[in-house]
Amino acid sequence: MEVEGLDRAFTVLQGKSLTIQTLTTDRHIGVKSYMKKQQPGITHWFDVWHLAKGVKKKIRAKGQRKDCQPLNEWVKSINNHVYWCAASSHGDEAQVRAKWESITRHVVNKHDGHGGIYPECEHDELDERNWLKEGSKPHKELELIVKSRYLLNDIGKLSPAEQTSSLEAYHKVVIFFAPKSVHFPFATMEARLLLAALHFNENAQRAQAVTKQGELQWGVSHPKARQGAPVLKAVKGPIKFGKLLWGPFL
């Protein structure tokens, strides 16, 4: 279904003579194959959140084992490292991979001598922490995850800029206007999707709310994706719903 939808979208957009330079998606195998065979001239990036989620899941699974529990203390740091690799490499695939593989040395308190195009870590002096022991069971299991051929093939294609988060937000708006639990005739469904698109476009770029004193407003959320851990979040201005227009359309 994903590939068919993507193919139809390309047919419509390219049929209108629109030039598409890049596309950012998750790591769907069918989509990867389609882009490689049918759209070779378009740069295909992968969303960072989806890849980081997969890495985090694998490390946590290993951390459940009694002999690999020290890995649990490194989950957050390694997850952040994925984002940093993508953001700091400006789309250079080789640099992303080199920075990513350096994490296997960083966790054992070795911050230089990485070799290649990324010879040493860029961070400042670090506080003492529970470093992994080189060659230990946790370290070997982490190396298997980090240097997985499948992961190394994909991690170089992490998007340095655009992500799929806005699309995920739009899908939430679609669910509001067209709940999956309700069946709608085609015309009704089309109308609701159009309303969802209008509503999303109207509110997607809302400015951050300010206090009476003119200071930016911030709040704390506890997202499920982070197991309820507190996250600082900008408070947006009020949502606009627009007005329903009656009469002939101009």
C-alpha positions in Angstrom: 0.0 0.0 0.0 2.8 2.4 0.9 4.6 1.8 -2.4 1.3 2.2 -4.4 0.5 5.4 -2.7 4.0 6.8 -3.3 3.9 5.8 -7.0 0.5 7.6 -7.4 1.8 10.7 -5.6 4.9 10.8 -7.9 2.6 10.4 -11.0 0.4 13.4 -9.9 3.3 15.7 -8.9 5.6 14.9 -11.9 2.6 15.1 -14.2 2.3 18.7 -13.1 5.9 19.2 -14.2 7.1 19.6 -10.6 10.8 18.9 -9.9 11.4 16.7 -6.9 15.0 16.7 -5.6 14.7 14.8 -2.3 12.3 12.6 -0.5 12.4 11.7 3.2 10.7 8.5 4.5 11.1 5.8 7.0 13.2 2.7 6.1 10.4 0.7 4.4 12.0 -2.0 2.3 9.5 -1.6 -0.6 9.9 2.2 -0.7 13.7 1.8 -0.8 13.5 -0.6 -3.7 11.0 1.6 -5.5 13.1 4.8 -5.1 16.2 3.0 -6.3 14.6 1.4 -9.4 11.9 3.9 -10.4 13.2 7.3 -9.1 17.0 7.0 -9.3 17.4 10.8 -9.9 15.8 11.7 -6.6 17.9 11.7 -3.4 16.2 9.4 -0.9 16.8 10.3 2.8 15.7 8.4 5.9 13.9 10.0 8.9 16.2 10.1 11.9 13.5 9.4 14.5 12.5 6.1 12.9 16.1 4.9 12.7 17.0 6.0 16.2 13.9 4.3 17.5 15.0 1.0 16.0 18.5 1.3 17.4 17.2 2.2 20.8 14.9 -0.8 20.8 17.7 -3.2 20.0 20.0 -1.8 22.7 17.2 -2.0 25.3 16.5 -5.6 24.3 20.2 -6.5 24.9 20.1 -4.6 28.1 17.5 -6.9 29.5 20.1 -9.7 29.7 21.8 -10.0 33.0 25.3 -9.9 31.5 24.5 -6.7 29.4 22.7 -4.5 31.8 25.4 -1.7 31.7 24.1 -1.0 28.2 20.9 0.5 29.7 22.9 3.5 31.0 24.0 4.3 27.4 20.7 4.2 25.6 19.9 7.9 25.8 23.5 9.0 24.9 23.6 6.6 21.9 20.1 7.8 20.8 21.3 11.4 20.9 24.4 10.4 19.0 22.3 9.2 16.1 20.7 12.7 15.8 24.0 14.4 16.1 25.6 12.3 13.4 22.8 13.4 10.9 22.7 17.0 11.9 26.5 17.7 11.9 27.4 15.9 8.7 25.4 17.9 6.2 24.4 14.9 4.1 27.9 13.5 3.8 27.3 9.7 4.0 30.9 8.7 4.7 31.1 11.2 7.5 27.8 10.1 9.1 29.0 6.4 9.1 32.5 7.4 10.5 30.9 9.4 13.3 28.4 6.6 14.0 31.0 3.9 14.3 33.1 6.0 16.7 30.5 5.4 19.4 32.0 2.0 20.0 35.3 3.7 21.1 33.6 6.5 22.9 31.7 4.2 25.3 35.0 2.7 26.4 36.5 6.1 27.1 38.6 6.3 24.0 38.1 9.6 22.2 40.8 9.8 19.6 42.6 7.4 17.2 39.3 6.5 15.5 41.0 6.6 12.2 39.6 7.6 8.8 37.8 10.9 8.2 36.7 11.3 11.8 39.8 10.7 13.9 38.7 12.0 17.3 35.6 13.1 19.2 34.6 16.7 19.1 33.2 17.0 22.7 34.8 18.8 25.6 36.1 17.1 28.7 33.6 14.7 30.1 32.7 13.9 33.7 33.4 10.5 35.0 30.8 7.9 34.1 30.3 4.2 33.9 32.4 3.4 30.9 32.0 0.0 29.3 35.0 -2.3 29.4 36.5 -2.9 26.0 36.0 -6.4 24.9 33.3 -7.1 27.5 30.1 -8.8 26.7 28.0 -5.5 26.7 30.7 -3.8 24.4 30.7 -6.7 22.0 26.9 -6.8 21.7 26.9 -3.0 21.1 29.5 -3.4 18.4 27.2 -6.0 16.7 24.4 -3.5 16.7 26.4 -0.5 15.6 28.3 -2.2 12.8 25.4 -4.2 11.4 25.7 -4.2 7.6 22.0 -3.4 7.3 22.3 -0.4 9.6 25.5 0.9 8.1 23.9 0.9 4.7 21.0 3.0 5.9 22.6 5.4 8.5 24.6 7.3 5.8 21.3 8.3 4.3 19.9 10.0 7.4 18.2 13.2 6.5 20.3 16.3 7.5 17.3 18.6 7.5 13.7 17.6 6.7 12.1 14.9 8.8 8.7 13.1 8.7 7.4 14.7 11.9 5.2 17.2 10.2 3.6 14.4 8.2 3.0 12.4 11.4 1.3 15.5 12.9 -0.8 15.9 9.8 -2.0 12.2 10.1 -3.2 13.1 13.7 -5.3 15.9 12.2 -6.7 13.5 9.6 -7.8 11.1 12.4 -9.6 14.0 14.1 -11.6 14.8 10.9 -12.0 11.2 9.7 -11.8 8.7 12.5 -10.7 5.2 11.4 -13.5 3.7 13.4 -16.2 5.4 11.2 -16.9 4.5 7.6 -17.4 7.4 5.2 -18.6 7.4 1.6 -15.9 8.4 -0.9 -17.2 12.0 -1.4 -17.4 12.5 2.3 -14.0 11.1 3.0 -12.5 13.3 0.3 -14.2 16.4 1.8 -12.9 15.5 5.3 -9.3 15.0 4.0 -9.5 18.4 2.3 -10.7 20.0 5.5 -7.9 18.3 7.4 -5.3 19.6 4.9 -6.7 23.2 5.1 -6.8 23.1 8.9 -3.2 21.7 9.1 -1.8 24.3 6.7 -3.5 27.1 8.6 -2.0 26.1 11.9 1.3 24.3 11.1 3.4 27.5 11.4 1.8 29.0 14.6 4.1 31.3 16.5 5.1 30.6 20.0 2.8 32.1 22.6 4.0 34.9 24.8 3.1 36.1 28.3 1.6 39.5 29.2 5.1 40.6 29.8 6.1 39.6 26.3 8.2 36.6 27.3 8.1 33.3 25.4 5.9 30.6 26.9 7.3 27.1 27.6 5.7 24.0 29.0 6.7 20.5 30.0 5.3 17.4 28.3 5.7 13.7 29.1 5.6 11.9 25.8 4.9 8.2 25.6 7.8 7.8 23.2 10.2 8.8 25.9 8.6 6.6 28.6 7.1 9.7 30.3 10.4 11.5 30.7 9.9 15.3 31.0 10.6 17.3 27.8 10.7 21.0 27.4 8.3 22.2 24.8 7.3 25.6 23.3 3.7 26.6 23.9 2.1 27.5 20.6 -0.4 30.3 20.0 -4.2 29.5 19.9 -5.5 27.2 17.1 -7.4 28.9 14.3 -10.5 27.2 12.9 -11.4 29.8 10.3 -15.0 30.5 9.2 -17.4 28.5 7.1 -18.2 30.4 3.9 -21.7 30.1 2.3 -22.7 31.2 -1.2 -21.1 30.9 -4.6 -17.4 30.4 -4.8 -15.4 33.0 -6.7 
